[in-house]
Each structure stands twice: as structure tokens, then as C-alpha cells.
């Protein structure tokens, strides 16, 4: 398939190029060529604008699509109807990688959230949507072909843009009150083995003191301060409120996946402290 100028789009097999979806409208700006050599096809989304305050992304945020099937998700990401959403890439279950927005542009995937005190994360990040029905429609493990494609794509992006490991994150990390993706089935350890994310082995779950909703006092302040040090958008209030529970849950989905319950038990807190120690040598990367 050819572009409007009659020439095959550079770097793509013509039989794999997706044209912009029919209802994307004339506002869609075609992605003329892929940013990554791993891209198999293009599907231009009109939902993007200029990055604000940064020249290029310094974060990579991973999502799951959370819809019944991949084509419906791709359609939604290219739909100009409100609420308008998009992502730079979509990775299908068979490993096919589709690019929807050029990396130089600000895709609309992260929404309201924060990390390390930074907001407007859309301006600072590349967004990858991974096809999976999510918790609402039958969350399931990610197929090997898909995981391999995500690892390869993330590696390519991180290498080209110089993104630090501690800025390879899940949507639930930056928006814990709103989001659960990519969830506790996502193989973060596999990415970290390739240098794509911060990781330590989860400390085994044992008994001991645990903290939960409604508790107050200096121990809760200390817990909140530790999560803020890692990057979570959490205030040190001394009250184990809904945000604190959401942050603990998001942390568990990413770094202590065996038990996701929003309770700050000994395993969760020990894993958090180990992660902060691992994070310390990277401070100069900020």
C-alpha cells in the first residue's frame, strides 16, 4: 500500500501498512515513517500536539488497552471523538507493533498524574499500549510473542532517547487512584533483566506488623515519605488514606506481584527500601 505521493512509506513492507482508520477524519496527521525499525505498520491518530517544556521524552509509560480486543482499542486510539486518547505505539498479542503517533509529538495516553514531582507526563513520555482486555474484561497473562515485542520496542526507545531505568513505569505508577495497568501479570522482571526498568527481587511474604486504611501517626508518615522518595505522587499526611492505599497497591502490582492488597506489610516495605537502595546510584541521571 502506498502513501498519497504514490511511494511506499520508508522502512515498511507495503502489505503491512495500515492506513488511518476511516473515521479518523482529515485532522489525522499521517505518520510518514516509523521511529523504530521494529514497527510493522502505521495507523495515524489525530490525537496529539506539541510537547510542552521539554525537547524530547525522558519517560516510558506502559499500559494495557483494557478493551475486549486489539482492533477495537486501535480504533479508539485513532478516534477524534471526545474523549480523545492516543499512544505512540500499540503492541498486539501476536507481537505486531503499530505506531500511531510520532515520538516527537505529545500523545494523550497518561492523563492526570505525577512522578518525581513532575506533572504533564504526556509531554515527558512515550506511551506503549499493550493489547490485553484488562481487569474489567478478563485480565490474563501476556503472550510470549507480545512480551518479546514489548521488550524489544522498549529497548529500542530507551536506547535512542536515553531514558533512565527508574523512568520506565506503568500507568498505575503515575496515576494510582485511577489506573491498574499494565497490572500484576506484566513481567517487569523480564524487562529489568534487559536494563529496562528498576528492579529488585521481592522480599518474601512473612508475618509481622502491617499497616492499612485508617491508621495514623509517625509510622504512616515514614511510609508515605518512602513512597514519595521513589517517585509516587503522595503527600506525607500521616493518615493511611485512599491515596496511600492506592499507591501501595500500584507498587505491589509492579514490584511485589504475589499479593496485591494495598496493605503495607513487611514484604512490601522491605522491597520498597531495597528498591530505593538500588535507585540511589542512578540519582546522577536526573
C-alpha positions in Angstrom: 0.0 0.0 0.0 1.3 3.4 -0.9 1.0 6.9 0.6 -0.6 9.9 -1.2 2.6 10.5 -3.2 2.4 7.0 -4.6 5.6 5.9 -2.9 5.8 3.1 -0.4 6.4 4.5 3.1 10.0 4.3 4.0 11.1 1.3 6.0 7.8 -0.6 5.8 6.6 -3.6 3.9 3.7 -2.2 1.8 1.4 -5.1 2.6 1.7 -4.3 6.3 1.0 -0.6 6.2 -2.4 0.4 7.9 -4.0 3.5 6.5 -5.6 5.9 9.0 -8.9 4.5 10.1 -11.8 5.8 8.0 -13.4 7.8 10.8 -10.2 9.5 12.0 -11.1 12.4 9.7 -9.0 14.8 7.8 -7.4 16.1 11.0 -5.3 13.0 11.2 -1.6 13.7 10.5 -0.1 10.7 8.8 2.9 9.1 10.5 5.0 9.1 7.4 7.7 6.8 8.7 8.3 4.7 11.8 10.6 5.9 14.6 11.6 2.4 15.4 12.7 -0.3 12.9 10.5 -2.7 14.8 7.3 -1.1 13.6 5.3 -3.4 11.3 2.5 -1.0 10.4 1.2 2.6 10.8 -2.2 3.8 11.9 -2.2 7.6 12.2 -4.1 9.1 15.2 -5.2 12.7 15.1 -4.9 12.9 18.9 -1.6 14.6 19.6 0.0 18.0 20.0 3.4 19.6 20.7 5.4 18.6 23.7 5.5 21.3 26.3 8.6 22.4 28.2 10.8 19.5 27.0 12.5 18.8 23.7 12.0 15.0 23.9 10.6 12.3 26.2 12.5 11.2 29.3 10.0 8.6 30.5 8.4 5.4 29.1 4.9 4.6 30.3 3.4 1.1 29.7 -0.3 0.5 29.5 -2.7 -2.3 28.7 -5.6 -1.4 26.3 -8.3 -2.6 28.7 -10.8 -3.3 25.8 -12.3 -6.5 24.5 -10.0 -6.8 21.5 -7.0 -5.2 19.9 -8.6 -3.7 16.8 -11.3 -2.0 19.0 -8.5 -0.5 21.0 -6.6 0.7 17.9 -9.8 2.2 16.6 -10.3 4.1 19.9 -6.8 5.4 19.9 -7.3 6.8 16.4 -10.8 8.2 17.0 -11.1 12.0 17.0 -14.3 11.9 19.1 -14.1 13.0 22.7 -12.6 11.9 25.0 -9.7 11.9 22.6 -6.9 9.5 23.5 -3.8 8.1 21.8 -0.5 6.4 22.3 2.7 6.3 20.3 2.6 2.5 19.9 0.3 -0.5 20.2 1.6 -4.0 20.6 -0.7 -6.8 19.6 -0.8 -10.2 21.2 1.0 -11.8 18.2 3.8 -9.3 18.6 2.8 -6.9 15.8 3.8 -3.3 16.6 1.7 -0.4 15.3 2.8 3.2 15.5 0.0 5.8 15.9 1.8 9.0 16.9 5.4 10.2 16.1 7.7 10.1 19.1 8.4 13.8 18.6 4.7 14.6 19.3 2.8 14.6 22.6 0.4 11.6 22.6 -2.5 11.6 25.0 -2.1 8.4 27.0 -1.1 9.2 30.6 -3.8 11.7 31.7 -3.7 13.3 35.1 -0.8 12.0 37.2 2.6 12.7 38.5 6.0 11.1 39.1 9.0 12.6 40.9 7.1 15.8 41.3 6.5 16.2 37.6 3.1 16.6 36.0 2.0 16.8 32.4 3.5 13.4 31.9 2.2 13.3 28.3 4.8 15.9 27.4 7.6 13.9 29.1 6.8 10.4 28.0 6.4 7.8 25.2 3.3 5.7 25.7 3.0 2.0 24.7 -0.4 0.3 24.7 -0.2 -3.4 25.1 -3.3 -5.3 23.9 -4.9 -7.1 26.9 -8.6 -7.0 28.0 -7.5 -5.8 31.4 -9.2 -6.3 34.8 -12.6 -5.3 33.5 -12.8 -7.8 30.6 -10.8 -10.8 31.7 -7.3 -9.9 32.6 -4.8 -12.6 31.5 -1.1 -13.2 31.2 0.7 -11.6 28.3 1.7 -14.0 25.5 5.4 -14.6 24.9 5.4 -13.1 21.4 3.8 -9.9 22.8 6.3 -9.7 25.7 9.2 -10.2 23.4 8.0 -7.4 21.2 7.5 -5.1 24.1 11.0 -5.8 25.4 12.5 -5.2 22.0 10.5 -2.0 21.4 11.1 -0.6 24.9 14.8 -1.4 24.5 15.0 0.5 21.2 13.2 3.5 22.6 15.2 3.7 25.8 18.5 3.4 23.9 17.6 6.1 21.4 16.2 8.6 23.9 18.5 7.8 26.8 15.6 7.1 29.2 16.8 6.1 32.7 15.7 2.7 34.2 13.8 4.4 37.0 11.6 6.2 34.5 10.3 3.1 32.8 6.9 2.8 34.6 3.4 1.5 34.5 0.3 3.7 34.1 -0.7 2.7 37.6 2.5 4.1 39.0 1.8 7.6 37.7 -2.0 7.5 38.3 -2.6 5.1 41.2 -6.0 6.3 42.1 -7.3 5.9 38.5 -5.4 3.1 36.8 -4.4 -0.6 37.3 -2.4 -1.2 34.1 -0.4 -2.9 32.9 -1.1 -4.9 36.1 0.3 -7.7 38.2 0.7 -10.1 35.3 3.0 -7.9 33.4 6.6 -9.3 33.5 8.5 -6.3 34.8 11.4 -8.5 35.9 11.8 -9.6 32.3 12.2 -6.0 31.2 14.6 -5.2 34.0 16.8 -8.1 33.0 17.4 -6.1 29.8 18.1 -2.9 31.7 14.6 -1.6 31.1 13.3 -0.6 34.5 14.3 -0.6 38.1 14.1 -3.9 39.9 14.9 -5.9 43.0 13.6 -9.4 43.9 10.5 -9.1 46.1 11.2 -9.8 49.7 9.3 -13.0 50.7 5.9 -12.5 52.4 6.0 -13.3 56.1 4.2 -12.3 59.2 4.8 -9.2 61.3 3.4 -5.7 61.6 1.4 -4.4 58.7 -0.3 -1.0 58.1 -3.6 -0.4 56.4 -6.5 2.1 55.8 -7.5 4.3 58.7 -4.2 4.1 60.6 -2.4 7.3 61.6 0.8 8.5 63.1 4.6 8.7 62.6 4.9 5.2 61.0 2.4 6.2 58.3 4.3 9.4 57.7 7.5 7.4 57.3 5.8 5.0 54.8 4.4 7.9 52.8 7.9 9.6 52.7 9.5 6.4 51.4 7.0 6.1 48.5 7.5 9.8 47.7 11.2 9.2 47.6 10.7 6.5 44.9 8.7 8.9 42.8 5.0 8.4 43.7 2.8 11.5 43.9 1.8 11.1 47.6 1.7 13.7 50.4 3.1 13.0 53.8 -0.1 13.4 55.9 0.4 10.7 58.5 -3.0 9.2 57.6 -3.3 5.9 55.7 -6.0 7.3 53.3 -7.3 6.2 50.0 -4.4 7.6 48.1 -1.9 5.8 50.3 -3.7 2.6 49.8 -3.8 3.2 46.0 0.0 3.9 46.0 0.8 0.7 47.9 -1.4 -1.3 45.5 0.3 0.2 42.5 3.7 -0.5 44.0 2.6 -4.1 44.6 1.3 -4.5 41.0 4.8 -3.5 39.8 7.3 -4.8 42.4 5.6 -7.3 44.7 3.2 -9.1 42.5 2.5 -12.2 44.5 0.0 -10.4 46.8 -1.8 -7.2 45.7 -4.0 -5.9 48.6 -3.0 -2.3 49.3 -1.6 -3.3 52.8 1.9 -2.1 53.7 3.2 -5.3 55.1 6.8 -6.2 55.9 7.4 -7.7 52.5 6.1 -4.6 50.7 8.1 -2.2 52.8 11.3 -4.2 52.7 11.1 -4.4 48.9 10.5 -0.7 48.8 13.6 0.0 50.9 15.7 -2.3 48.7 14.4 -0.6 45.6 15.4 2.8 47.0 18.9 1.5 47.6 19.1 0.2 44.0 17.8 3.6 42.8 20.4 5.6 44.7 23.3 5.1 42.2 21.0 6.5 39.5 20.5 9.8 41.2 23.0 11.4 38.9 20.8 10.5 35.9 18.2 13.1 36.9 
